[in-house]
Amino acid sequence: YIGLDVSRAAIGLCRRRFEKDPSKSFFLYDGDCFVDRAALFNADLSISLDVIYHLVEDSIFETYMTHLFGAGQRYVIIYATNSLTHDDAPHVKHRVFSSWVEGNCPEWGLTQSSCPNEEDLRRADFFVYERA
């Protein structure tokens, strides 16, 4: 397992929690400094949990999505909202990320998603993409 996070605190928690597990590695992610030409961070599956709606700047969202789909060789799983609903929290921006995938990653297809809750469009769901 290779985990990346923008939070030093989250990396510290993971490092302590799994300190005796040699199968897990954790790295601080900075999209502006992330260059993986050797594909060291590539795997069959890349996962994004509770990240996308916290990317309030469009350029950071674009970079993150490019890295996320660049890291997954066969599958990408995203847990996020997929709607343009408003949220008063300054650190939250809901967006239709599936439109970005369709426009920028045509080789990826949505194969599964959990049922959206029409009563609460701000509720996150799982979206599974597979490379064609």
C-alpha positions as CSV (number, residue, x, y, z in Angstrom):
1,Y,0.0,0.0,0.0
2,I,1.2,3.5,-0.9
3,G,-0.7,6.4,0.6
4,L,-0.4,10.0,-0.3
5,D,-1.9,12.9,1.6
6,V,-1.6,16.7,1.7
7,S,-1.7,16.7,5.5
8,R,1.5,16.2,7.5
9,A,-0.8,15.3,10.5
10,A,-2.5,12.6,8.5
11,I,0.8,11.2,7.4
12,G,2.1,11.2,11.0
13,L,-1.0,9.4,12.2
14,C,-0.6,6.7,9.5
15,R,3.1,6.4,10.2
16,R,2.4,5.8,13.9
17,R,-0.6,3.5,13.3
18,F,1.3,1.2,10.9
19,E,4.8,1.6,12.1
20,K,5.4,-2.2,12.3
21,D,3.8,-2.9,8.9
22,P,6.5,-3.0,6.2
23,S,3.8,-3.3,3.5
24,K,2.6,0.3,3.9
25,S,4.4,3.5,2.9
26,F,3.1,7.1,3.2
27,F,4.2,10.2,1.3
28,L,3.3,13.9,1.6
29,Y,1.6,15.0,-1.6
30,D,2.2,18.4,-3.2
31,G,0.6,18.5,-6.7
32,D,3.0,21.3,-7.8
33,C,6.0,19.2,-7.0
34,F,4.8,15.8,-7.9
35,V,6.7,14.4,-10.9
36,D,6.5,10.6,-11.3
37,R,8.1,9.9,-14.7
38,A,9.4,6.5,-13.4
39,A,5.8,5.5,-12.5
40,L,6.8,4.7,-8.9
41,F,3.4,5.6,-7.7
42,N,1.4,3.7,-10.3
43,A,-0.7,0.7,-9.3
44,D,-3.6,-1.4,-10.7
45,L,-5.9,0.8,-8.5
46,S,-5.8,4.4,-7.3
47,I,-8.3,5.6,-4.7
48,S,-9.5,9.0,-3.8
49,L,-11.4,9.3,-0.5
50,D,-13.0,12.5,0.7
51,V,-10.6,14.6,-1.4
52,I,-12.3,16.1,-4.5
53,Y,-14.8,18.3,-2.7
54,H,-12.0,19.8,-0.6
55,L,-10.2,21.0,-3.8
56,V,-11.6,24.5,-4.0
57,E,-9.1,25.9,-6.5
58,D,-9.7,24.8,-10.1
59,S,-6.0,24.4,-11.0
60,I,-5.4,22.2,-8.0
61,F,-8.4,20.1,-8.9
62,E,-7.1,19.7,-12.5
63,T,-3.6,18.7,-11.3
64,Y,-5.0,16.3,-8.7
65,M,-7.3,14.5,-11.2
66,T,-4.5,14.2,-13.7
67,H,-2.3,12.6,-11.1
68,L,-5.1,10.3,-9.8
69,F,-6.0,8.9,-13.2
70,G,-2.3,8.8,-14.2
71,A,-1.6,6.6,-11.1
72,G,-4.3,4.0,-11.7
73,Q,-3.5,1.4,-14.4
74,R,-6.7,-0.5,-14.4
75,Y,-9.1,1.1,-11.9
76,V,-9.8,4.4,-10.2
77,I,-12.2,4.5,-7.2
78,I,-13.5,7.9,-6.1
79,Y,-15.5,8.7,-3.0
80,A,-16.9,12.2,-3.5
81,T,-19.9,14.3,-4.3
82,N,-20.7,14.6,-8.0
83,S,-23.1,17.6,-8.1
84,L,-22.9,21.4,-8.2
85,T,-24.7,22.0,-4.9
86,H,-23.7,25.0,-2.7
87,D,-22.0,24.6,0.6
88,D,-21.3,27.4,3.1
89,A,-18.1,25.8,4.2
90,P,-15.1,27.7,2.8
91,H,-13.0,24.5,2.4
92,V,-15.7,22.7,0.3
93,K,-16.5,23.0,-3.4
94,H,-18.9,20.5,-4.9
95,R,-18.4,19.9,-8.5
96,V,-19.5,17.4,-11.2
97,F,-16.1,15.6,-11.4
98,S,-17.5,13.0,-13.8
99,S,-17.6,15.7,-16.5
100,W,-13.9,16.2,-16.1
101,V,-13.3,12.5,-16.4
102,E,-15.4,12.3,-19.6
103,G,-13.6,15.2,-21.1
104,N,-10.0,14.4,-20.1
105,C,-9.8,10.7,-19.7
106,P,-11.8,9.1,-22.6
107,E,-10.1,5.8,-22.1
108,W,-11.8,5.5,-18.7
109,G,-15.4,4.4,-18.2
110,L,-17.7,4.5,-15.2
111,T,-18.5,0.9,-14.4
112,Q,-20.2,1.3,-11.0
113,S,-21.5,3.9,-8.7
114,S,-23.5,3.8,-5.5
115,C,-27.0,5.0,-5.7
116,P,-27.2,8.8,-5.4
117,N,-29.4,10.2,-2.7
118,E,-31.6,12.7,-4.5
119,E,-32.7,14.2,-1.2
120,D,-29.1,15.1,-0.2
121,L,-27.0,15.9,-3.2
122,R,-24.1,16.9,-0.9
123,R,-23.8,13.2,0.2
124,A,-20.7,11.5,-1.2
125,D,-20.9,8.3,-3.1
126,F,-18.4,5.7,-4.6
127,F,-17.6,5.9,-8.3
128,V,-15.6,3.1,-9.9
129,Y,-13.8,3.7,-13.2
130,E,-12.1,1.1,-15.4
131,R,-9.6,1.7,-18.1
132,A,-11.0,0.4,-21.5
